[in-house]
Amino acid sequence: MNLRLNSEFGTLKAVLMHRPGKEIDRLTPYNKEYLLFEDVPYLDAMQKEHDFFTDLIKQTTGAQVFRLHELMIQVLSDEKLLFQLMRQALTKSGMTHLTEHIMGRLSTAECATALTAGVKVHELKRKIPNLSTGELMDYAFVIPPSPNLYFQRDPMAVTPGGIIFSSMKMDGRQREADLLRSIFENHPDFKENVNKLYPVNGHDNPPSIEGGDVIVLSKKAVAIGNSERTDEKAIYHVAKALLAEGTVERVYEVHLPQKRNYMHLDTVFTILDENLVLTYPDALNAVLQTSLYTLKEIKDDKVHIKREVLNVSLLTVLEKEIPYLEILHTADGNPDYAMREQWFDGANVFAIGPRRVISYNRNKHTNRALRNLGVEVLEIPSSELSRGLGGPRCMTMPLSRAKI
Ligand SMILES: NC(=[NH2+])NCCC[C@H](N)C(=O)O
């Protein structure tokens, strides 16, 4: 599989998803904020909604749907890799000395679950009775959970020039990117086809960037949100790698307001076809500053790039890159409904083909506006999935699409 994508809307051929699991049941009213949830979801209903979503993708596109848990089990048979991930997962609680102990007692599938759902002291004691966990209370996490894993969009990004492995900003999501990187760099189906653009080798603590901030504008241009989650230093490094690779000629840095409902660029707009963009109306006014990176020269193996501050709005950038641009506002521009639907990711639909999208059923004003324009809208149930504040695009990591 050629792990490069040259559009946001070519007919979907392969996608990676994660079915929400036990990690969701770790959320409580007290940790939900730290773990970036708005509420405490009901897992059974959430899984049903997610299964509906996955089946719909399979039925309507015939695309191959990879599941994170299965890929994890496949790569974790490599003990060295498992050791590395397990040790890292135990760092926060200061329990790295338990790494081999845990690996010796749990099957590979159980280790995969432990790495995503987390493990509490009392759960571990049931498996390993004479465990020394020092000061840790029975209900403390030995391994913290990763409830945001169903937002597979964020731990990496596939661009026309290769893959960006994220460096997650928020404490509660940091391990997600390492997990994805371990899979893509080791799984036989993928590893030969990874052209890694980021992190740059030798960077121990790379500046943060998250996949939701990366949008392919065209074969030659990529936009990256400078946001609550993505740092301008990361954008600089990614721009340099992308421009040096040669497929992409322009990288835009789009400055977003640092607000929860603008957390990533894909909360503000998505591209549905060669010339159709769905956007939250306020965003076009709020986003007023962009910078453009282009290649200056490559001399003696050194890459030199140029950054120009454009001081133009997001709309101007989109108009420049997308010919005959047609903009559709969420909720058809009605400010009250647009605001409500933006909170539940109205602009964050998932394009499975040109003018063919999957959208939350709750965003009915946006869905109606899309249909009026001739877009095929496939709705998915959204009572529980939406509680993590991410939409259909956030929940998918497309790996292959028909070329545009
Ligand atoms: N690509 C996206 N917009 N992802 C949404 C992620 C939501 C998640 N709860 C977070 O705060 O990180």
The ligand as a Gaussian input file, in Angstrom:
#p B3LYP/6-31G(d) Opt

LIG

1 1
 N       -9.203000      15.804000      14.685000
 C       -9.972000      16.176000      15.681000
 N      -10.693000      17.278000      15.593000
 N       -9.971000      15.427000      16.802000
 C      -10.788000      15.654000      17.928000
 C      -10.175000      15.096000      19.153000
 C      -10.995000      15.249000      20.401000
 C      -10.284000      14.811000      21.638000
 N      -11.158000      14.662000      22.745000
 C       -9.188000      15.800000      22.002000
 O       -9.474000      16.753000      22.665000
 O       -8.055000      15.629000      21.657000

